[in-house]
Amino acid sequence: MTFQPNGNLVDQVTHYISEKIIRNEFKPGTRIYDSKLAEEMGISRTPIREAFRILERNHLVELIPRRGVVVTEISEAQIEWFYDIFEQLYALVALRAAENHTVADIEAIEQALSNMERCVKNRDTIGYYDYIFKFAAAGMKAAGNPLLESMIKDLWPSNRRIQFASLQQREDDLKENVKLFQRVAEYVIKRNGEMAEMVIREYAQTEKRFAKKLVNTQ
């Protein structure tokens, strides 16, 4: 991944570093040096230091006195905490999407799902990972609650990191995984919020089990 400045520099730097953490190019427990990043990216240290503060709020790094910036570890307890919140917020998204969706919303949900199914067929784990978040974004738009959407997107850096690590170990599980998204979409389209919510909770519990198993085997 190369860095090409364009637009809001701090946002771009934050995204660049977060993607390296999410994709395990910067491994848990390792130190990140602003001087090395500045040389690599061809920019000054100032936007990098601002990005570090954002990444700390996103729980991807820790700013440790006399040690510097260190990539956070993923613990079993953190996974438990994350999925407690994840399940409740996404269950509400499913419920409200079933109640409030428009024709355009359903088209976006179905398009994301179709792309996920294609990725499963092609054993494209990275593509599948990307379309999970497009499916979620379409669902959040359908729910029609900007505050709920904002709260979930604040959790996306942690969500993306856990999801990426988990899916890399589960290429053979994608066929079963996508079935849960198919069921969610089916119930949202039918405006059956109660069932859509139930399937999302099932999905969250499944993902939590896989994530905890991954941590325990590292």
C-alpha positions in Angstrom: 0.0 0.0 0.0 1.5 3.3 -1.1 0.6 6.8 0.3 -0.6 9.5 -2.1 -1.6 12.7 -0.4 -4.9 14.1 -1.7 -7.4 16.2 0.4 -7.4 16.2 4.2 -3.9 15.0 5.1 -4.6 14.0 8.7 -7.6 11.9 7.7 -5.5 10.2 5.0 -2.6 9.5 7.3 -5.0 8.1 9.9 -6.5 5.8 7.3 -3.1 4.8 6.0 -1.8 3.8 9.4 -5.1 2.2 10.6 -5.1 -0.1 7.5 -1.6 -1.2 8.2 -2.7 -2.1 11.7 -5.9 -3.8 10.6 -4.1 -5.9 8.0 -1.4 -6.8 10.6 1.4 -5.0 8.7 2.0 -3.2 12.1 1.7 -6.1 14.5 0.3 -5.9 18.1 2.8 -4.7 20.6 5.2 -3.2 18.1 6.2 0.5 18.2 5.4 2.9 15.4 8.0 5.6 14.7 6.7 8.9 13.4 10.1 9.7 11.8 10.1 6.5 9.8 6.5 7.1 8.7 7.3 10.7 7.7 10.2 9.5 5.5 8.1 6.7 4.0 5.1 9.0 3.3 7.0 12.1 2.2 5.4 14.4 4.8 6.2 16.1 8.0 5.7 14.5 11.5 2.9 16.9 12.5 0.0 15.2 10.7 1.3 11.8 11.8 1.3 12.9 15.4 -2.3 14.2 15.0 -3.2 10.8 13.4 -1.7 9.0 16.4 -4.1 10.8 18.7 -7.1 9.8 16.6 -5.8 6.2 16.4 -5.6 6.1 20.2 -9.2 7.1 20.5 -10.0 4.3 18.0 -8.2 1.9 20.3 -5.6 0.9 17.6 -2.6 2.4 19.3 -1.5 3.4 22.8 0.6 6.6 23.4 2.9 5.4 26.2 5.2 7.8 28.1 8.9 7.1 27.4 8.0 4.3 25.1 6.2 6.0 22.3 3.3 4.8 20.1 2.6 1.1 20.4 0.0 -1.0 18.5 -2.6 -2.3 20.9 -3.0 -6.0 21.6 -6.4 -7.8 21.0 -7.4 -9.6 24.2 -10.3 -12.0 24.8 -11.7 -9.5 27.3 -11.6 -6.8 24.6 -13.4 -9.0 22.2 -16.1 -9.7 24.8 -16.6 -6.0 25.5 -16.7 -5.2 21.8 -19.3 -7.8 20.8 -21.5 -6.8 23.8 -21.8 -3.4 22.2 -21.7 -4.6 18.5 -24.6 -7.0 19.0 -26.9 -4.4 20.6 -26.2 -1.6 18.0 -26.4 -3.8 14.9 -29.6 -5.5 16.2 -31.1 -2.1 16.4 -29.9 -1.3 12.9 -31.6 -4.5 11.6 -34.9 -3.7 13.4 -35.0 -0.1 12.1 -33.9 -1.1 8.6 -36.8 -3.5 8.4 -39.2 -0.7 9.5 -37.8 2.2 7.5 -36.2 1.0 4.3 -36.9 2.4 0.9 -36.7 0.7 -2.5 -33.3 2.4 -3.0 -32.1 1.0 0.3 -33.0 -2.5 -0.6 -31.2 -2.2 -3.9 -28.1 -1.2 -2.1 -28.4 -4.0 0.4 -29.0 -6.6 -2.4 -26.1 -5.2 -4.4 -23.7 -5.6 -1.5 -25.1 -9.1 -0.8 -24.7 -10.1 -4.4 -21.0 -9.0 -4.3 -20.5 -11.0 -1.1 -21.9 -14.1 -2.8 -19.6 -13.6 -5.7 -16.6 -13.3 -3.4 -17.6 -16.5 -1.6 -17.8 -18.3 -5.0 -14.4 -17.0 -6.0 -12.9 -17.6 -2.5 -12.0 -13.9 -2.4 -11.7 -13.3 1.4 -10.5 -9.8 1.1 -13.3 -8.8 -1.3 -15.8 -10.5 1.0 -14.4 -8.5 4.0 -14.8 -5.2 2.1 -18.4 -6.0 1.1 -19.4 -6.9 4.7 -18.9 -3.2 5.5 -20.7 -2.1 2.4 -23.6 -4.3 3.5 -23.5 -2.8 6.9 -23.4 0.8 5.5 -26.5 0.1 3.4 -28.3 -1.3 6.4 -27.4 1.7 8.5 -28.7 4.1 5.8 -31.9 2.1 5.6 -32.3 2.3 9.4 -32.5 6.1 9.1 -30.8 7.0 12.4 -27.8 9.2 12.0 -26.8 9.0 15.7 -26.9 5.2 15.6 -24.8 5.3 12.4 -22.2 7.6 14.0 -21.9 5.4 17.1 -21.3 2.3 15.0 -18.8 4.0 12.7 -16.8 5.0 15.8 -16.4 1.3 16.5 -15.5 0.4 12.9 -11.7 0.6 13.3 -11.9 -2.1 16.0 -14.6 -4.0 14.1 -12.5 -4.0 10.9 -9.4 -5.2 12.8 -11.1 -8.1 14.5 -13.1 -9.0 11.3 -10.0 -9.0 9.1 -8.0 -11.2 11.5 -10.9 -13.6 11.9 -11.7 -14.0 8.2 -8.1 -14.7 7.2 -8.5 -18.0 9.1 -11.9 -18.9 7.8 -11.9 -19.1 4.0 -13.8 -22.4 4.2 -16.4 -20.9 6.5 -17.5 -18.1 4.2 -20.4 -20.2 2.6 -21.9 -20.5 6.1 -21.1 -17.0 7.0 -22.9 -15.4 4.0 -26.0 -17.4 4.8 -26.5 -15.2 7.9 -26.4 -12.1 5.7 -28.8 -13.6 3.3 -31.3 -14.3 6.1 -30.9 -10.7 7.5 -31.5 -9.2 4.0 -34.6 -11.5 3.6 -36.2 -10.4 6.8 -35.4 -6.7 6.3 -37.0 -6.9 2.8 -40.1 -8.6 4.4 -40.1 -5.9 7.1 -39.8 -8.6 9.7 -37.7 -6.6 12.2 -37.9 -9.1 15.0 -36.4 -11.9 12.9 -33.8 -9.6 11.3 -32.7 -8.6 14.8 -32.6 -12.2 15.9 -30.3 -13.3 13.0 -28.0 -10.3 13.7 -27.6 -11.4 17.3 -26.8 -15.0 16.1 -24.2 -13.5 13.7 -22.6 -11.5 16.5 -22.4 -14.5 18.8 -20.8 -16.6 16.0 -18.3 -13.9 15.2 -17.4 -13.5 18.9 -16.7 -17.2 19.2 -14.4 -17.2 16.2 -12.6 -14.0 17.3 -12.0 -15.4 20.8 -10.8 -18.7 19.4 -8.3 -16.8 17.2 -6.9 -14.9 20.2 -6.5 -18.1 22.2 -4.5 -19.8 19.4 -2.0 -17.0 18.9 
